[in-house]
Amino acid sequence: MKAIMVMFDTLSKKFLPNYGNDWVNAPNFDRLREKCATFDNFYGGSMPCMPARRELHTGKYNFLHRSWGPLEPFDHSVFEDLDKQGIYTHLITDHSHYFEDGGATYHNRYSSWESFRGQEGDRWIPRLEAPEDTNQHPLNKQGLSRLQHMANRTKMTCENEMSSVKVIDRGLDFLIKNHEKDNWFLQMECFDPHEPFYVPEKYRALYDCTDDENHLFWPVYTQLDDNEAAKKDVQTLQKEYAALISMCDHHLGRVLDFMDRQNMWEDTLLIVNTDHGFLLGEHAWLGKNNAPMYEEIVHIPYFMHVPQSNWNGERIQGLAQTIDIPATIRDYFGLEEKDSDGRSLLKGLGQSNQGHESVLFGINGGYVNIYDGKYTYMKASAYSDNAPLVNYTLMPTNMRGFFATEELQQAELIQGGRFTENMQVLKIHKQNQIDSFSKGDLLFDIASDPEQNNCLSDPSIKAEMAEKLRERLTELEAPLEEMMRLGLIDREG
């Protein structure tokens, strides 16, 4: 048994021809419609990057119990379990968050791994060597990571030097040497098309991108004004993003070409996926973390080729999520099931076209969202102080750095539950700056309003969806504090 995962970061579904886009040049993504099952209703779960990857390893929702952080001692990583059963797993990535405090336990779960430096604010080239940054666009990200990016660019002056290209290069090298062997899993993980949208000129030329040095290419996460300048900025930004997708598409094509030449479609599972999407001006927002979890962020592309399957080339309508991927990989390689929130996409989905009755998604301390195939209900914090907000963890790290001393001084060691495999765990009260309270609960009829242009106010539907959410959170043994924060149970009781 052999399997390949080609994972991109921040790949927006609406920019791919497979999902109806008619202006982005992505012919190799389009090739997937013939070779793979295309999932029309695939959703992310925990946002953003490392919370999504915890789901990819464990099949359990992360965001209800903790924020961005490492794998925990009680987690079961599917990739580590593959290795223990004699299935060789190899990770190739340029995602720098794997190697920071809040991600440093993921890559070690693979049999081997290699990485390439330089994406986003990766602390790589000394910032003292950064050239002058003359781009003055007010909506571009500022600060230390921006300066770091400018330093890193001094080592990525052509396409072949770009880290995501090196990921594909090394992935193909692995395939050349090992495609005839058996029992392996290869994960090629490209940070692109994540911002900043730094793209070789030949791809920018496809979209007549601006030559104005003060163009928007690394958006701050913010709401936009409704004016002509903002609309022009959105058009510029979407072109830059599309150019980066076209670069990703070209290098995806190299993998597909190799599979064609070696006829790997006969005996190799292929997954092409992403962690989340991005708001590029839709709903007057830029980014992904601070905004409500609109469809553009969480309704994501997913493609899967299963050897000898009669549903390659089909479109799958059932509800599916990132939490289903570990169970699917276990099923494909014949590993025993582990307790998870997901289920194998190989078990009857192609025949019955049925998926989950509902899916959850969100970011720790923000909206908690449920989608039941018709309505998306976004449950806001019931209180302006967004309390109580706790993290259940044995690994008290943020993306960079550790939890604050004041937080750790008040930590309690408590008995865990299903989520922690009944291991004792620290309960740590956290402060969170995401404001859902001021916006309030949001309700959309996705079936009739997929663009989410009309927020509904029907109290009976809200009550019904709130009850569905309460039942799901109870089933998942979500922290009582989370139920209190959302107003689903009385926090004074």
Disulfide bonds with the S-S distance in Angstrom:
none
